[in-house]
């Protein structure tokens, strides 16, 4: 006789068993479709089955959302119904359907892999075209390809490769172990600096673009380098001669430096000082170096045949000489007056900088070797001095005038020098 407690346990066990069986029938056997829990159906077009079978799982992001329904042959391949569960999440219609293997045994299932998370979504009657379906390589094709590959390998050559591999790696176990350990360390370091590596690869495109933009320049450089190489090849004898005499010249230079001692250093320092003074006067030096050879050649031609060939064109006092700050015009004395006279210590050229008069004097000497150019204000302050005023100044000084300017014209060199008669 069963006690009450045992009866309750049996009833509870029966209820749990019924619930489990019903859940299994609904979940795995599709019993829910009989009672109207159908969800919706999507058609999947395939060029070949890929091993898919009825009642196989349909997954979305690794989550089971339905089962494969009826399979039907078509003119272009195969058509399968995908029965999607009513509680399945919305699946974007822009996707790839992959017939994949769940294990090595070959249990196939359909995996839906969306390309984006946005709609539109699959709905009842949606069709996944065959160009978006990927199936695994058929087993017979894989075995056939492997057989063809094995048959294409020459047996003698394969045996030779195996023998040579044995000879190459025989006794290198410690070295290989060290190589693997180093590779592991290298991989660890590479993972540590992975962000920098990714950044380098991303910016590598800029370097490649720059190289692409400079392709024409690189080609031109290569062509010029080719010409230079040809020139060096043609000058091979001269280059060899130069290389041969270079040690002798270097020895002589070393001897000169050794004999000159510290004197050469002092000379170089002094020349540096002189160079600093001359560098601001390069224009004048250049003019002198160009003009003096012409003057020398002209002087030689003046009396080369025993007679003088001389012409004198005077264009003096342009600009007029500076008198401001010196003695007055009434105190000039003739050149024959040689009596002693106390010097005028406070005399200087009082013309301001920027004046059209010939400004001179120690106050206008270039400071520190660099001439001081008059400012725009100084030039503007003297801009009102007209040509007539300058001509009058020349006339007052009894100086020869400039062409087409009023003044006193001297008839002789003695008059110019202030000599009597």
C-alpha positions in Angstrom: 0.0 0.0 0.0 1.5 3.4 -1.1 1.7 6.0 1.4 0.6 9.6 0.7 4.1 10.9 0.4 5.0 8.4 -2.2 1.9 9.2 -4.2 2.7 12.9 -4.2 6.3 12.2 -5.4 4.9 10.0 -8.3 2.4 12.7 -9.3 5.2 15.4 -9.3 7.5 13.1 -11.3 4.7 12.5 -13.8 4.0 16.3 -14.2 7.7 17.0 -14.7 8.0 14.3 -17.3 5.0 15.5 -19.2 6.3 19.1 -19.2 9.7 18.0 -20.3 8.3 15.8 -23.1 6.0 18.6 -24.3 8.8 21.1 -24.3 11.0 18.7 -26.2 8.3 18.1 -28.8 7.7 21.8 -29.2 11.3 22.8 -29.2 12.9 20.0 -31.2 10.1 18.2 -33.0 8.2 21.2 -34.2 5.0 20.3 -32.4 4.3 24.0 -31.8 3.5 24.4 -35.5 0.5 22.1 -35.0 -1.0 24.5 -32.5 -0.4 27.6 -34.5 3.0 28.6 -33.1 4.5 28.8 -36.6 6.7 31.9 -36.7 7.5 32.7 -40.3 9.2 31.0 -43.2 12.1 32.3 -45.4 13.1 30.6 -48.7 16.8 29.8 -49.2 18.0 29.2 -52.8 21.1 27.0 -53.2 23.0 25.9 -56.3 23.9 22.7 -54.4 22.9 21.3 -51.0 26.3 21.4 -49.3 25.0 18.5 -47.1 22.2 20.4 -45.5 19.2 18.3 -44.4 15.7 18.8 -43.2 15.3 19.8 -39.5 18.9 21.1 -39.4 19.4 24.2 -37.2 19.3 27.8 -38.4 21.5 30.1 -36.4 22.0 33.9 -36.2 25.1 35.2 -34.4 25.6 31.7 -32.9 22.0 31.7 -31.5 19.5 29.0 -32.7 16.5 30.8 -34.3 14.8 28.1 -36.3 15.0 24.9 -38.3 15.4 23.9 -41.9 12.1 22.8 -43.3 11.2 21.2 -46.6 13.8 20.7 -49.3 12.7 21.0 -53.0 14.6 20.6 -56.3 14.4 23.4 -58.8 15.7 24.0 -62.3 18.8 25.9 -61.0 19.5 23.8 -57.9 17.7 23.5 -54.6 15.3 25.4 -52.5 14.9 25.1 -48.7 12.5 26.5 -46.2 13.9 28.2 -43.2 11.3 28.1 -40.4 12.2 31.0 -38.1 10.9 30.8 -34.5 8.4 33.5 -33.5 10.6 34.7 -30.6 13.7 35.0 -32.8 15.3 38.5 -33.0 14.8 40.5 -36.2 17.4 39.4 -38.8 18.6 42.0 -41.4 17.9 40.9 -45.0 21.3 42.1 -46.2 23.2 39.0 -45.2 25.2 35.9 -46.2 23.8 32.4 -45.6 26.6 29.9 -44.9 26.1 26.1 -44.8 28.7 25.2 -42.2 29.8 22.1 -40.4 29.3 22.0 -36.7 31.9 19.3 -36.1 34.3 17.0 -38.0 31.5 14.4 -38.2 29.8 16.7 -40.7 26.6 17.9 -38.9 25.6 20.8 -41.2 23.6 23.9 -40.2 22.6 27.2 -41.8 24.3 30.3 -40.3 22.9 33.7 -41.1 25.6 36.3 -41.1 24.3 39.9 -41.6 26.5 42.6 -43.2 24.9 45.4 -41.2 22.5 45.8 -38.2 20.1 48.1 -40.1 16.9 47.1 -41.8 15.1 46.0 -43.8 14.6 42.7 -42.0 13.6 39.2 -43.0 9.8 38.7 -43.1 7.4 35.9 -44.2 8.1 35.1 -47.8 11.6 36.7 -48.0 14.0 35.0 -50.4 17.8 34.6 -49.8 19.2 34.4 -53.4 21.8 31.7 -54.3 24.6 34.3 -54.9 24.5 35.1 -51.1 24.7 31.4 -50.1 28.0 29.7 -49.4 28.3 25.9 -49.2 31.3 23.8 -48.0 33.5 22.1 -50.6 31.9 18.7 -51.4 33.7 15.7 -49.8 34.2 14.0 -53.1 35.7 17.1 -54.7 38.1 17.5 -51.7 39.2 13.9 -51.9 39.6 14.1 -55.7 41.7 17.2 -55.4 43.9 15.6 -52.7 44.3 12.6 -54.9 45.3 14.7 -57.9 47.7 16.7 -55.8 49.3 13.5 -54.4 49.5 12.0 -58.0 51.2 15.2 -59.3 54.1 15.0 -56.9 57.0 13.0 -58.4 57.9 10.1 -56.1 61.6 10.3 -56.6 61.7 14.0 -56.1 59.6 13.7 -52.9 61.9 11.0 -51.6 64.9 13.3 -52.3 63.2 16.2 -50.5 62.6 14.0 -47.5 66.2 12.8 -47.4 67.5 16.3 -47.8 65.2 17.5 -45.1 66.5 14.8 -42.8 70.1 15.9 -43.5 69.2 19.5 -43.0 67.5 19.1 -39.6 69.3 16.1 -38.2 71.0 17.1 -35.0 69.5 20.6 -35.0 67.0 20.0 -32.2 68.5 22.5 -29.7 68.8 25.2 -32.4 65.2 24.7 -33.5 64.1 24.9 -29.9 66.1 28.1 -29.5 64.5 29.4 -32.7 61.0 28.6 -31.4 61.7 30.2 -28.1 63.0 33.3 -29.8 60.0 33.4 -32.1 57.7 33.2 -29.0 59.6 36.1 -27.5 59.4 38.0 -30.8 55.6 37.3 -31.0 55.1 38.6 -27.4 57.0 41.8 -28.2 55.1 42.2 -31.5 51.8 41.9 -29.5 53.0 44.5 -27.0 53.7 47.0 -29.8 50.7 46.1 -31.9 49.1 49.6 -31.7 52.3 51.2 -32.9 52.5 48.6 -35.7 48.9 49.3 -36.8 49.6 53.1 -36.8 52.7 52.5 -38.9 50.8 50.5 -41.4 48.0 53.1 -41.6 50.5 55.9 -42.2 52.5 53.8 -44.6 50.0 54.7 -47.3 51.1 58.3 -47.0 54.7 57.3 -47.7 53.7 55.2 -50.6 51.6 58.1 -52.0 54.6 60.4 -51.7 56.8 57.9 -53.5 54.1 57.6 -56.2 54.0 61.4 -56.6 57.8 61.6 -56.8 58.0 58.8 -59.4 58.9 61.2 -62.2 61.6 62.8 -60.1 63.0 59.3 -59.1 63.1 58.4 -62.8 64.9 61.6 -63.7 67.3 61.0 -60.8 68.0 57.5 -62.0 68.6 58.7 -65.6 71.0 61.4 -64.3 72.7 58.8 -62.1 73.1 56.6 -65.2 74.8 59.5 -67.1 77.1 60.2 -64.1 78.1 56.5 -64.0 78.8 56.6 -67.7 81.0 59.8 -67.2 82.9 58.1 -64.4 83.4 55.0 -66.5 84.8 57.1 -69.4 87.1 59.0 -66.9 88.3 55.8 -65.3 92.0 56.5 -66.2 91.9 60.0 -64.8 90.2 58.9 -61.6 92.9 56.2 -61.2 95.6 58.7 -61.7 94.0 61.1 -59.2 93.7 58.3 -56.7 97.4 57.5 -57.3 98.7 61.0 -56.7 96.3 61.9 -53.8 98.5 60.2 -51.1 101.6 62.2 -52.3 99.7 65.5 -52.3 98.3 64.7 -48.8 101.8 64.0 -47.6 103.1 67.3 -48.9 100.2 69.2 -47.4 100.9 67.5 -44.1 104.5 68.5 -44.3 103.5 72.1 -45.0 101.2 72.2 -42.1 103.8 70.6 -39.8 106.5 73.1 -40.9 104.3 76.2 -40.7 103.3 75.3 -37.1 101.3 77.9 -35.2 102.2 80.6 -37.7 99.6 79.2 -40.1 96.9 79.5 -37.5 97.8 83.1 -36.7 97.8 83.9 -40.4 94.4 82.3 -40.8 93.1 84.3 -37.9 94.4 87.5 -39.3 93.0 86.7 -42.7 89.7 86.1 -41.1 89.8 89.7 -39.6 90.7 91.1 -43.0 87.9 89.1 -44.6 85.4 90.5 -42.2 86.5 94.0 -43.2 86.4 93.3 -46.9 83.1 91.3 -47.0 81.0 94.5 -46.8 83.0 96.0 -49.6 82.8 93.2 -52.2 81.1 95.4 -54.7 83.9 98.0 -54.7 86.6 95.3 -54.7 84.9 93.6 -57.7 84.7 97.0 -59.5 88.4 97.6 -58.8 89.5 94.2 -60.0 87.5 94.7 -63.2 88.6 98.3 -63.8 92.3 98.2 -63.0 93.3 95.7 -65.7 91.6 98.0 -68.2 93.4 101.1 -66.8 96.7 99.2 -67.0 96.1 98.2 -70.6 95.1 101.8 -71.4 98.2 103.3 -69.7 100.4 101.0 -71.8 98.7 102.3 -75.0 99.2 106.0 -74.1 102.9 106.1 -75.2 103.6 102.8 -76.8 104.9 104.5 -80.1 106.9 107.3 -78.5 104.0 109.8 -78.7 101.3 110.6 -76.1 97.8 109.6 -76.8 95.9 111.3 -74.0 92.5 112.8 -73.6 91.1 114.3 -70.4 87.3 114.6 -69.8 86.5 116.4 -66.6 83.3 115.7 -64.8 84.3 116.8 -61.3 82.3 117.8 -58.2 79.3 115.7 -59.0 78.2 115.6 -56.3 79.8 118.8 -54.8 82.3 118.4 -52.0 81.3 119.1 -48.5 82.0 122.6 -47.1 79.5 122.8 -44.3 81.4 122.8 -41.0 84.7 123.9 -42.5 86.1 127.5 -43.0 84.1 130.0 -45.0 84.6 130.6 -48.7 86.2 134.0 -48.0 89.1 132.4 -46.1 90.3 130.2 -49.0 94.0 131.0 -49.8 95.9 130.4 -53.0 98.1 127.4 -53.5 101.3 129.5 -53.4 100.5 130.7 -49.9 102.8 128.4 -47.8 102.8 130.4 -44.5 102.2 128.5 -41.3 98.7 128.5 -40.1 97.2 126.8 -37.0 95.0 123.9 -37.8 91.2 124.1 -37.3 90.6 121.3 -34.9 86.8 121.6 -34.8 86.4 121.3 -38.5 84.2 118.5 -39.8 81.6 117.7 -42.5 78.3 118.9 -41.0 76.2 117.6 -43.9 73.5 115.2 -42.5 73.2 111.6 -43.7 71.1 111.3 -46.8 72.3 114.7 -48.2 73.1 114.9 -52.0 76.4 116.6 -51.0 79.4 114.3 -50.8 79.0 113.4 -47.1 82.3 112.5 -45.5 84.0 112.6 -42.1 84.8 110.1 -39.3 81.2 110.3 -38.1 80.2 108.7 -41.4 82.7 106.0 -41.4 81.0 102.5 -41.7 80.6 101.2 -38.2 82.1 97.8 -37.4 82.8 97.2 -41.1 79.1 97.6 -42.1 78.0 100.8 -43.9 75.1 102.5 -42.3 72.5 103.3 -45.0 70.6 106.6 -44.5 67.0 106.1 -43.4 64.0 107.1 -45.5 63.4 110.0 -43.2 67.0 111.3 -43.6 66.7 111.1 -47.4 63.3 112.8 -47.3 64.6 115.6 -45.2 67.2 116.6 -47.9 64.9 116.0 -50.9 64.1 119.7 -51.1 67.7 120.7 -52.2 67.1 121.4 -55.8 69.6 121.1 -58.7 69.8 124.9 -59.0 70.8 125.2 -55.3 73.6 122.6 -55.8 74.8 124.4 -59.0 74.8 127.7 -57.1 76.9 126.1 -54.4 79.4 124.9 -57.1 79.5 128.4 -58.6 80.1 130.0 -55.2 83.0 127.6 -54.6 84.6 128.5 -58.0 84.4 124.9 -59.2 83.8 123.5 -62.6 80.2 123.0 -63.3 78.4 119.8 -64.4 77.2 119.7 -68.0 74.2 122.0 -68.6 74.5 123.5 -65.1 75.6 127.1 -64.2 79.0 127.6 -62.8 82.6 128.7 -63.5 84.5 126.7 -66.2 88.2 126.6 -65.6 90.4 126.8 -68.7 93.5 125.2 -67.3 94.7 122.7 -64.7 96.5 125.6 -62.9 93.3 127.4 -62.4 91.8 124.2 -61.0 94.7 124.0 -58.5 94.5 127.7 -57.6 97.9 128.7 -59.1 98.5 132.3 -60.1 98.6 133.3 -63.8 
